[in-house]
């Protein structure tokens, strides 16, 4: 079966999505948009040529480098999502992906109360609401719809909910793993690639191809060493009331670093330190990330929750008054020692660093290698790499930064009078058009479904009419004519001509075949039932509205509480309620980003500023190191490795290592389709009659037989076909014949090999028939007379445990009788 792979490039010069095509399905994985060099309109224009042929979208990570373009794709190509496209991801990717998308879109000015607004905040929410969430190791069976396609998500160990996808068809098995980490960190377990014994899991063995990336690796230091170095950096940065700025991607490393910071503060407090530094968060999505984290503790490492059971807080995300969500202008309200997390978008980073560097002693911690070119930290990282090349600095060592550079920042001016009226009218017009479009698309979808049902009913009635056609005249004269509708009347009612509405956006196959039979979703247990169909419509609507409602209250609120009416309001001691007190704004309230909230004109400016501070680089990314990747992947016996484009970004050392191990390497160019085919060669071999007499066939199971032989393969010349009346391709094919060896004494009689299928249930049946007590104790373990145990570790390894005895020999014999020796 042939398939093709395309590395999508929207003009940024890097891979922003992977397009995977099989014969009958097209899959888009990780549509991204993050480069400042690509505008919103350019991104929409690029995806407009790809989306019409996409059937599935898979999202593997909650960062903008994996889903930055998803919301704009959903908004601008909504018709394709109604008619054909399905989207899958884990629950954390769906939740945290909202926050990263909001950060990106607000920074670009296409979301929020700005005159450059293109997408409302509600549109982003709706895009992520339609994602079908899956769990790790859950088999998504799409065989009935896409001819044999299934896929499974495995833990990647990089971000919360991050996935490695294993896609399978009848003939192919592809692994999509651009980012993964096999080691455990503070909040996550390692990738689900190896079992407890360090061997590859059987579900991923022998893949047709591995789609991955060799452009970015973590350092070889262990997590404990890096965590200790990070705490030492915190101690030095907070010395003498210093300020620390940590640029971090909110949906990625922020949660892990926040837990490490809280651990550091609790340890310092236990050692007698009285003052606690302020923990500040500067983010467009405010503290919504913490609300999501508190409701998804089951997706974190089990050791995380266990380690916090002995501490005062219920979870590592209940910081109470220790954490403050602020804007860059509010930083001056928190003097003294503080740790400031800043969302990794250039406008916020530049603003925060410039403000703090003028107020007090500031240290900037760089914990990753992915920074936008227009930010201050990008210039810092470039300086660190230069110092590293000159061997003047190592990770964890501070460098003084004093430069006068040009940075991107924004200037906002509130819209008034005519400008405000024009903006409001433009937004209302856009929303009306959007509403009309959605209504038209929904109606078209209902019409297509109605026509399909009508076609089915008409076909069924036509078949029934053939059987009962002779009874129609009798039915007309029946006294019960008013109660029973004549069959011919029903048939006449359904054959009325109906106008067929064909939309310009419909696929060619839908234009030709308007009657599309609906597909029934099934799994291993039968037909999948949507339980929402049994609920009243008002309950479904209420549940949908509450799904996106951001939970109000402080950190003590239960993240699973969805009903405000069930909460009991506390009274003051004097008996009066707090109704007249102005409620405190929740840390995850982002209503200020709604389009109508004080709209302003936003202008990007590039001033030249002086920045004086110190910075430290320590790679804390949860990624595999280069050495581990070179050892782990070859053990999976992968046929082909497909590397992201462009080729010059890939690690040449690692490429050479895999080539020496005879693994095919394909370096993907950008925007070029590369075709792959799994060649299955079959040879027609004739067995010589003399050899056939020597073969000793042995039964294995289910009618399968096997025979061991040693012979020589002879290639005979094609027969002379001139005498034949017709020349065929088969007659011209070279004939292969298997003949016995001329000198049979030269045959090597080494150790024999036993092959077959060992079934513990079959062993139990045999031994029970011979009056032995055989019973299962635990999964994959059969115990005989409480003395001998048979353990089946995997499909290719079975162990017999017990003391040497007659019973041991009986059990061993019952197993060997099930195998054939070759």
C-alpha positions in Angstrom: 0.0 0.0 0.0 1.4 3.4 -1.0 1.3 6.5 1.2 2.7 10.0 0.9 4.2 12.4 3.5 4.4 16.2 3.1 6.1 18.7 5.5 3.9 21.8 5.3 5.6 25.2 5.2 3.5 28.4 5.3 6.5 30.6 4.5 8.3 30.5 7.8 11.0 28.1 6.5 10.1 25.3 9.0 7.6 22.5 9.2 4.2 23.7 10.4 2.3 20.5 9.9 2.5 17.0 8.5 0.2 15.8 5.8 -0.2 12.1 5.6 -2.1 10.6 2.7 -3.3 7.0 2.3 -5.4 5.7 -0.6 -8.7 6.8 1.0 -7.9 9.2 3.8 -5.8 12.4 4.3 -4.6 13.2 7.8 -3.2 16.5 8.9 -1.1 16.4 12.1 -0.1 19.4 14.2 -1.1 22.4 12.1 1.0 25.2 13.5 1.4 29.0 13.2 3.9 30.8 15.3 6.4 32.8 13.2 6.3 36.6 13.1 7.3 36.4 9.4 3.9 34.9 8.5 0.8 37.1 8.9 -2.7 35.9 9.7 -3.9 36.4 6.1 -0.9 34.6 4.7 -1.5 31.6 7.0 -5.2 31.4 6.0 -4.2 31.6 2.3 -1.7 28.8 2.7 -4.1 26.4 4.5 -6.9 27.1 2.0 -5.2 24.9 -0.5 -4.7 22.0 1.9 -7.9 21.8 4.1 -10.4 20.8 1.4 -8.8 17.4 1.1 -8.2 16.7 4.8 -10.4 14.1 6.6 -8.7 13.9 10.0 -6.7 16.4 12.2 -4.6 15.0 15.0 -3.1 17.3 17.7 -0.1 15.9 19.6 1.1 18.7 21.9 -0.7 21.7 23.5 1.8 24.3 22.2 1.5 26.7 19.3 4.2 24.8 17.5 1.7 22.0 17.2 -1.8 23.7 17.1 -1.2 27.4 16.5 -3.2 27.3 13.2 -6.0 25.1 14.4 -8.4 27.8 15.6 -8.0 29.9 12.5 -8.4 26.8 10.3 -11.7 26.0 12.1 -12.9 29.5 11.8 -12.2 30.1 8.2 -13.0 26.6 6.9 -16.0 25.8 9.0 -17.9 24.1 6.2 -15.3 21.3 6.0 -15.6 20.5 9.7 -19.4 20.1 9.3 -19.1 17.8 6.3 -16.0 15.7 6.7 -13.2 16.7 9.1 -12.8 15.0 12.5 -10.3 16.3 15.1 -8.8 14.1 17.9 -6.5 14.9 20.8 -6.2 14.1 24.5 -8.1 16.2 27.1 -5.1 18.2 28.3 -4.2 19.1 24.7 -7.7 20.3 24.2 -7.8 22.4 27.4 -4.2 23.7 27.5 -4.3 24.3 23.7 -6.9 27.0 24.3 -4.5 29.0 26.6 -1.6 28.8 24.1 -3.8 29.8 21.3 -5.2 32.8 23.2 -1.7 33.9 24.1 -0.6 33.8 20.4 -3.7 35.4 18.9 -3.9 38.2 21.4 -0.2 39.0 20.9 -0.8 39.1 17.1 -3.9 41.4 17.7 -6.3 39.1 15.9 -8.2 38.3 19.1 -9.2 40.8 21.8 -10.6 44.4 21.9 -8.4 45.7 19.1 -9.2 47.2 15.7 -7.3 44.4 14.0 -9.6 41.7 15.5 -10.3 38.8 13.2 -11.5 36.0 15.6 -13.6 36.4 18.7 -12.7 34.7 21.9 -15.8 32.6 21.7 -14.7 31.3 18.3 -11.5 30.0 19.8 -13.5 28.2 22.5 -15.9 26.7 19.9 -12.9 25.4 17.9 -11.5 23.4 20.9 -15.0 22.3 22.0 -15.5 20.3 18.9 -12.3 18.2 19.5 -13.0 14.5 20.3 -10.9 13.8 23.3 -9.2 10.4 23.7 -7.1 8.7 26.4 -3.7 7.1 26.3 -3.7 3.6 24.8 -7.3 4.0 23.6 -7.8 2.4 20.2 -9.7 4.8 17.8 -11.3 2.4 15.3 -12.1 4.1 11.9 -11.9 0.9 9.8 -15.5 1.2 8.6 -15.0 4.8 7.5 -11.5 4.8 6.1 -10.9 1.2 5.1 -8.8 -0.2 7.9 -7.5 2.9 9.6 -6.9 2.9 13.4 -4.7 4.9 15.7 -3.6 5.0 19.3 -2.1 7.8 21.4 0.8 7.0 23.7 2.3 9.3 26.4 5.2 11.3 24.9 6.6 12.5 28.2 7.1 16.1 27.0 3.9 18.0 28.0 0.8 17.2 29.9 -1.3 15.2 27.5 1.4 15.2 24.8 1.1 12.2 22.5 3.0 9.8 20.3 0.6 8.6 17.6 0.7 5.1 16.1 -1.4 5.0 12.9 -2.2 1.6 11.5 -3.9 0.3 8.3 -4.2 -3.2 7.0 -0.6 -3.1 5.7 1.1 -0.1 7.3 2.1 1.0 10.8 3.4 4.5 11.2 4.7 6.2 14.3 4.5 10.0 14.7 6.9 11.1 17.4 8.5 14.5 16.7 9.0 15.3 20.5 9.4 12.7 23.3 11.2 12.1 26.5 11.9 8.7 28.0 12.8 10.0 31.5 10.6 11.2 34.3 10.6 14.9 35.4 8.8 16.8 38.2 5.2 16.3 37.0 5.3 13.8 34.1 6.2 10.2 33.6 8.5 9.1 30.8 7.3 8.3 27.3 5.3 5.0 26.8 8.0 3.5 24.6 9.7 1.1 26.9 8.3 -1.4 29.3 9.5 -1.9 32.9 12.4 -4.1 31.7 13.6 -1.4 29.3 12.4 -3.2 26.2 10.4 -1.7 23.4 6.6 -2.2 23.8 5.2 -4.6 21.3 2.6 -2.2 20.1 5.3 -0.1 18.4 7.7 -2.8 17.2 8.3 -3.2 13.5 6.8 0.0 12.3 6.8 0.8 8.6 8.1 4.3 9.2 8.9 6.7 12.0 8.1 10.4 11.5 10.3 12.4 13.9 12.6 15.3 14.3 16.4 15.5 15.0 16.7 19.2 15.3 16.3 19.7 19.1 17.6 17.6 22.0 18.0 18.1 25.7 21.2 18.0 27.6 22.6 14.8 28.9 22.3 15.9 32.6 19.9 14.0 34.7 16.7 15.6 35.9 18.0 15.7 39.5 21.1 17.6 38.5 19.1 20.1 36.5 16.6 20.6 39.2 19.3 21.2 41.8 21.0 23.7 39.4 17.6 25.5 39.0 17.2 25.9 42.8 20.7 27.3 43.1 19.8 29.8 40.4 16.7 30.8 42.3 18.7 31.2 45.5 21.3 33.5 43.8 18.7 35.5 41.9 16.6 36.2 45.0 19.6 37.3 47.0 19.3 40.8 48.3 15.7 41.2 47.2 16.5 40.5 43.5 13.9 39.9 40.8 13.8 36.9 38.6 12.1 36.8 35.2 11.3 33.4 33.7 10.0 33.5 30.1 8.0 30.3 29.6 5.4 28.9 27.3 2.2 28.8 29.4 0.8 25.5 28.1 4.1 23.7 28.3 6.9 24.2 30.9 5.1 26.7 33.1 3.4 24.0 35.2 6.6 22.1 35.8 8.6 25.2 36.8 5.8 26.5 39.0 5.9 23.2 41.0 9.7 23.4 41.3 9.5 27.1 42.5 6.9 26.1 45.1 9.1 23.2 46.3 11.9 25.7 46.7 9.8 28.1 48.7 8.5 25.4 51.0 12.0 24.0 51.6 13.3 27.5 52.4 10.4 28.0 54.8 11.1 24.8 56.6 14.7 25.9 57.1 13.5 29.0 59.0 13.3 31.6 56.2 10.5 34.0 57.2 10.0 36.1 54.1 8.5 34.6 51.0 9.1 36.0 47.5 6.1 37.0 45.4 5.2 34.7 42.6 3.8 36.7 39.7 2.3 35.6 36.4 2.1 37.9 33.4 -0.2 36.3 30.8 -3.0 37.2 28.4 -4.9 34.1 29.6 -4.3 35.1 33.2 -4.5 32.1 35.6 -6.8 29.9 33.5 -3.9 27.3 33.1 -4.0 26.6 36.9 -7.8 26.0 36.8 -7.3 23.4 34.1 -4.3 21.8 35.9 -6.3 21.4 39.1 -9.0 19.5 37.2 -6.5 17.1 35.4 -4.4 15.7 38.2 -4.9 12.1 36.8 -2.8 13.1 33.8 0.2 14.0 35.9 2.7 11.6 37.3 1.5 9.6 40.3 4.5 10.6 42.3 3.5 14.2 42.1 0.3 13.8 44.0 1.9 11.4 46.5 4.7 13.8 47.3 2.2 16.6 48.1 0.0 14.4 50.4 2.3 15.3 53.4 2.2 19.0 52.7 -0.3 21.6 53.7 -1.7 22.3 50.3 -4.2 19.9 48.6 -2.4 20.0 45.3 0.7 21.8 43.9 -1.6 24.3 42.1 -3.3 25.7 45.2 -1.0 28.6 45.9 -3.5 30.8 47.6 -2.2 34.4 48.1 1.3 33.4 47.0 0.5 33.7 43.3 -0.6 37.0 41.7 -1.8 37.5 38.2 -0.7 40.9 37.0 -0.1 43.1 34.0 3.3 44.6 33.2 2.1 48.0 34.5 1.3 46.4 37.9 4.8 45.0 38.5 5.8 48.1 40.4 3.2 47.3 43.1 5.2 44.3 44.2 8.6 45.5 45.4 11.3 43.3 46.8 12.1 39.7 46.0 9.8 38.2 43.3 9.7 35.5 40.7 7.9 36.6 37.6 6.7 34.1 35.1 6.0 35.7 31.7 4.2 34.2 28.8 6.6 33.4 26.0 5.3 36.0 23.5 7.6 38.8 22.4 5.4 41.7 23.4 5.0 40.7 27.0 8.6 39.5 27.4 10.0 42.8 26.0 7.7 44.9 28.2 8.4 43.1 31.4 12.2 42.9 31.1 12.4 46.6 30.1 10.3 47.6 33.1 12.0 45.5 35.7 15.6 46.2 34.5 15.0 49.9 35.2 13.5 49.4 38.7 15.8 46.9 40.4 18.4 44.1 40.1 16.9 41.7 37.6 18.0 38.2 36.5 16.5 36.5 33.4 16.3 32.7 33.4 16.3 31.1 29.9 15.0 27.5 30.2 14.4 26.6 26.5 15.9 27.2 23.1 12.8 28.3 21.2 12.5 32.1 21.2 11.0 34.6 18.7 13.6 36.6 16.9 12.1 39.9 17.9 12.3 39.4 21.7 15.1 40.4 24.1 15.6 36.8 25.2 16.4 35.8 21.6 19.3 38.2 21.6 20.4 36.9 25.0 20.4 33.3 23.8 22.4 34.3 20.7 25.0 35.9 23.0 25.1 32.8 25.2 25.7 30.5 22.2 28.5 32.7 21.1 30.1 32.5 24.5 29.6 28.8 24.6 31.4 28.3 21.3 34.3 30.3 22.8 34.2 28.0 25.8 33.8 30.9 28.2 30.5 29.8 29.8 28.5 26.7 30.8 24.9 26.1 31.5 23.9 27.6 34.8 26.5 30.4 34.8 25.3 34.0 34.7 26.2 36.5 32.1 26.0 40.3 32.3 23.7 41.8 29.6 23.9 45.5 28.9 22.8 46.4 25.4 20.9 49.0 23.6 18.6 47.2 21.2 15.4 47.6 19.1 12.5 45.6 20.4 8.9 45.0 19.3 6.2 46.4 21.6 2.6 47.7 21.2 1.0 51.1 21.6 -2.8 51.2 22.3 -5.2 54.1 22.0 -8.9 53.7 23.0 -11.3 54.1 20.1 -13.8 57.0 20.4 -16.8 58.4 18.5 -16.7 57.6 14.8 -13.9 55.1 15.0 -15.7 53.3 17.8 -19.0 53.3 15.8 -17.2 52.0 12.6 -15.5 49.3 14.6 -18.7 48.2 16.3 -20.6 48.1 13.0 -17.8 46.1 11.3 -17.9 43.5 14.1 -21.7 43.3 14.0 -21.6 42.8 10.2 -19.0 40.1 10.5 -20.9 38.2 13.1 -24.2 38.4 11.1 -22.4 37.0 8.1 -20.9 34.3 10.2 -24.3 33.4 11.7 -25.9 33.3 8.3 -23.1 31.1 7.0 -23.5 28.6 9.9 -27.3 28.5 9.5 -26.9 27.8 5.8 -24.3 25.1 6.4 -26.4 23.4 9.1 -29.5 23.5 6.9 -27.6 22.0 4.1 -26.3 19.3 6.3 -29.8 18.5 7.5 -31.1 18.5 3.9 -28.4 16.0 2.9 -29.3 13.8 5.9 -33.0 14.1 5.1 -32.5 13.2 1.5 -30.5 10.2 2.6 -33.2 9.0 4.9 -35.9 9.7 2.2 -33.9 7.6 -0.2 -33.6 4.8 2.2 -37.3 4.9 3.1 -38.3 5.0 -0.6 -36.1 2.0 -1.4 -37.6 0.1 1.5 -41.2 1.0 0.5 -40.6 0.1 -3.1 -39.4 -3.4 -2.1 -42.5 -3.8 0.2 -44.8 -2.6 -2.6 -43.6 -5.5 -4.8 -44.8 -8.0 -2.2 -48.2 -6.4 -1.5 -49.0 -4.9 -4.8 -51.8 -7.4 -5.5 -53.6 -6.4 -2.2 -53.9 -2.7 -3.0 -57.4 -2.9 -4.6 -58.7 -4.9 -1.7 -57.4 -2.5 0.8 -59.3 0.4 -1.0 -62.6 -1.3 -0.3 -61.8 -2.2 3.4 -63.9 -0.6 6.1 -60.8 0.3 8.1 -59.6 2.5 5.3 -59.6 5.6 7.5 -57.3 4.0 10.0 -54.8 2.3 7.7 -53.1 4.4 5.1 -52.9 2.7 1.7 -49.3 1.7 0.7 -49.6 3.3 -2.7 -50.5 6.6 -1.1 -47.3 6.5 1.0 -45.3 5.7 -2.0 -46.8 8.5 -4.0 -46.0 10.9 -1.2 -42.3 10.1 -1.2 -41.7 10.3 -4.9 -42.4 14.0 -5.2 -39.5 15.8 -6.9 -37.2 17.5 -4.5 -34.8 20.2 -5.3 -31.2 19.3 -4.6 -29.0 22.0 -3.1 -25.4 21.7 -4.1 -23.0 24.0 -2.4 -19.9 25.4 -4.1 -17.9 24.2 -1.1 -19.1 20.6 -1.4 -16.6 17.9 -2.4 -16.9 16.5 -6.0 -18.0 13.1 -4.7 -20.8 14.8 -2.7 -21.9 16.7 -5.7 -22.2 13.5 -7.8 -23.7 11.3 -5.1 -26.0 13.3 -2.9 -27.4 10.3 -1.1 -24.7 9.4 1.4 -25.6 6.5 3.7 -25.0 7.4 7.3 -22.3 5.4 9.1 -22.8 3.6 12.4 -20.0 3.9 14.8 -19.0 0.5 16.3 -16.3 -0.8 18.6 -15.4 -4.2 20.0 -18.6 -4.4 22.1 -21.1 -3.4 19.3 -22.8 -0.2 18.3 -21.7 2.9 20.1 -24.7 4.7 21.7 -24.8 8.5 22.2 -26.4 8.8 25.6 -27.2 12.5 24.9 -30.1 11.4 22.7 -31.9 10.2 25.8 -31.6 13.6 27.6 -34.0 16.5 27.3 -32.8 19.2 24.9 -32.7 21.9 27.7 -30.3 19.8 29.8 -28.0 19.4 26.8 -28.0 23.2 26.2 -27.3 23.9 29.8 -24.5 21.4 30.0 -22.9 22.9 26.8 -23.0 26.4 28.2 -21.4 25.3 31.5 -18.6 23.4 29.6 -16.7 26.5 28.7 -17.7 28.5 31.8 -14.6 29.5 33.7 -14.8 28.6 37.3 -15.0 31.5 39.7 -13.6 31.7 43.2 -10.2 31.3 44.8 -7.9 28.3 44.8 -10.0 26.6 47.5 -12.9 26.0 45.1 -13.5 22.4 43.9 -12.5 22.2 40.2 -15.2 19.6 39.6 -18.1 21.8 41.0 -20.2 23.0 38.0 -23.3 24.3 39.7 -23.3 27.7 41.4 -26.8 27.0 42.8 -25.4 24.2 44.9 -22.8 26.3 46.7 -23.7 27.6 50.1 -22.8 31.2 50.6 -21.0 32.0 53.9 -22.5 34.5 56.2 -20.6 37.0 58.3 -20.5 36.5 62.0 -22.9 39.3 62.6 -25.4 37.6 60.4 -25.2 39.9 57.4 -24.4 38.6 53.9 -21.6 39.8 51.6 -23.9 40.7 48.8 -23.0 44.4 48.9 -19.2 43.7 48.8 -17.7 43.9 45.3 -16.7 40.4 44.2 -13.0 39.8 43.6 -12.0 39.1 40.0 -11.0 35.5 39.6 -7.5 34.8 38.4 -8.8 32.9 35.4 -11.3 35.6 34.3 -10.5 36.7 30.7 -13.6 38.7 30.0 -11.4 41.7 29.3 -10.4 40.0 26.0 -14.0 40.1 24.7 -14.2 42.3 21.5 -16.6 44.9 23.0 -14.5 45.5 26.1 -13.0 49.0 25.6 -11.8 48.5 22.0 -8.6 50.2 21.1 -6.4 50.9 18.1 -3.2 48.8 18.4 0.0 49.8 16.8 3.3 47.8 16.8 6.3 50.0 17.4 10.0 49.1 17.5 11.8 51.6 19.8 15.4 51.4 20.8 15.8 50.8 24.6 18.7 50.1 27.0 18.5 46.9 28.9 20.8 46.1 31.9 20.5 42.8 33.7 22.0 39.4 34.1 20.8 36.2 32.5 21.4 32.5 32.9 20.7 29.7 30.5 19.7 26.2 31.7 18.1 23.8 29.3 15.1 22.4 31.2 13.1 21.2 28.2 11.6 17.7 28.6 13.2 16.2 25.6 15.3 13.1 24.9 19.0 13.6 24.6 20.9 12.7 21.5 22.7 9.6 22.9 19.4 8.0 24.2 17.7 8.6 20.9 20.5 6.8 19.0 20.1 3.8 21.3 16.3 3.5 21.7 15.0 3.9 18.2 17.0 1.1 16.5 15.6 -1.4 19.0 12.1 -0.8 17.5 13.3 -2.4 14.2 11.9 0.5 12.1 12.2 0.2 8.3 12.3 3.9 7.4 12.9 7.1 9.4 11.3 10.2 8.0 12.8 13.5 9.3 11.1 16.9 9.3 12.2 19.5 6.8 14.3 21.4 6.1 17.1 18.8 5.9 19.8 21.3 7.0 18.1 21.6 10.5 18.6 17.9 11.3 21.4 16.5 13.4 24.0 15.1 11.0 25.8 13.0 13.6 22.6 11.1 14.5 21.8 10.6 10.8 25.1 8.9 10.2 24.6 6.6 13.3 21.3 5.3 11.9 22.7 4.9 8.4 25.4 2.7 9.8 22.7 0.6 11.4 21.1 0.0 7.9 18.0 2.1 8.6 16.7 4.0 5.6 16.7 7.8 6.2 14.5 10.2 4.3 15.1 13.9 4.8 11.9 15.7 3.9 12.0 18.8 1.8 9.4 21.5 2.5 6.1 21.4 0.7 7.1 18.5 -1.5 5.1 15.3 -1.6 7.3 12.2 -1.0 5.8 8.8 -1.8 6.5 5.7 0.1 5.4 2.1 -0.8 5.7 -1.1 1.2 7.0 -3.6 -1.3 5.8 -7.1 -0.5 7.6 -9.5 -2.8 6.2 -13.0 -3.4 8.2 -15.7 -5.1 6.7 -18.8 -6.8 8.9 -21.7 -5.9 8.4 -25.2 -7.1 9.5 -28.1 -4.8 11.3 -30.8 -6.5 9.5 -34.2 -6.2 12.6 -35.8 -4.7 12.7 -33.1 -1.9 8.9 -33.4 -1.4 9.3 -37.0 -0.4 11.9 -36.1 2.3 9.7 -33.4 4.0 8.2 -34.3 7.4 5.2 -32.0 8.0 4.3 -31.2 11.6 1.0 -29.7 12.8 1.2 -26.5 14.8 -2.4 -25.3 15.3 -5.6 -24.5 13.4 -4.5 -26.6 10.4 -1.2 -24.9 10.0 1.8 -27.2 9.2 5.5 -26.7 9.1 8.5 -28.6 7.8 12.2 -28.1 8.1 14.5 -28.7 5.2 17.8 -27.7 3.8 18.1 -27.4 0.0 19.3 -25.4 -2.9 17.4 -22.9 -4.9 17.8 -23.4 -8.7 16.9 -20.7 -11.2 15.9 -22.5 -14.4 15.7 -21.0 -17.8 12.4 -20.0 -19.3 10.7 -22.7 -21.3 10.7 -22.6 -25.0 7.4 -21.1 -25.8 7.6 -21.0 -29.6 5.8 -24.2 -29.8 2.9 -22.9 -27.8 0.0 -21.2 -29.5 0.0 -18.2 -27.1 2.8 -16.5 -25.2 1.8 -15.3 -21.7 3.7 -13.3 -19.1 3.8 -16.4 -16.8 5.4 -18.5 -19.5 8.2 -15.9 -19.8 8.9 -15.8 -16.0 12.0 -17.4 -14.6 11.2 -20.6 -12.8 12.6 -21.2 -9.3 12.9 -24.8 -8.1 13.9 -26.0 -4.7 16.0 -29.2 -4.8 17.7 -31.3 -2.1 21.4 -31.0 -1.5 23.7 -33.3 -3.5 25.9 -34.0 -0.4 23.5 -34.4 2.5 26.3 -35.1 5.0 27.3 -31.4 4.8 24.0 -30.4 6.4 24.6 -28.6 9.7 22.7 -30.4 12.5 22.9 -27.7 15.1 20.5 -26.9 17.9 16.9 -27.4 16.9 14.3 -24.6 17.2 10.8 -25.1 18.5 8.1 -23.0 17.1 4.3 -22.8 17.6 1.7 -21.2 19.7 1.7 -21.9 23.5 -1.7 -21.5 25.1 -2.0 -21.7 28.8 -5.7 -22.7 28.6 -4.8 -25.6 26.4 -2.1 -26.7 28.9 -4.6 -26.5 31.7 -7.1 -28.6 29.8 -4.4 -31.3 29.1 -3.2 -31.5 32.7 -6.7 -31.4 34.2 -7.6 -34.4 32.0 -4.6 -36.2 33.5 -6.0 -35.5 37.0 -3.6 -32.7 37.9 -4.7 -29.6 39.7 -4.0 -26.7 37.3 -5.3 -23.2 38.0 -4.6 -19.6 37.0 -3.1 -17.4 39.6 -2.6 -13.9 38.2 -2.4 -12.8 34.6 -0.3 -15.1 32.4 0.6 -17.6 35.2 -0.6 -21.2 35.4 0.2 -23.1 38.6 0.1 -26.9 38.7 -0.4 -28.7 42.0 1.0 -25.6 43.8 4.4 -26.8 42.7 5.2 -25.9 39.1 4.3 -22.6 37.5 4.2 -21.8 33.8 4.6 -18.1 33.1 4.0 -16.5 29.7 5.9 -13.3 29.7 5.1 -12.3 26.1 4.3 -13.8 22.7 7.8 -15.2 22.4 8.9 -16.2 25.9 7.4 -18.8 28.2 9.1 -19.9 31.5 8.6 -23.1 33.5 9.4 -22.6 37.2 9.6 -25.4 39.8 11.9 -28.0 41.4 13.2 -31.0 39.3 10.5 -33.7 39.6 8.3 -36.0 37.6 5.6 -33.3 37.6 8.1 -30.8 36.1 8.8 -33.2 33.3 5.1 -33.8 32.6 4.4 -30.1 32.4 7.4 -29.6 30.1 6.3 -32.5 27.9 2.7 -31.0 27.5 4.3 -27.8 26.3 6.8 -29.3 23.9 4.0 -31.4 22.3 2.4 -28.1 21.2 5.5 -27.1 19.3 7.2 -28.2 16.1 10.9 -28.7 16.0 12.9 -27.4 13.1 
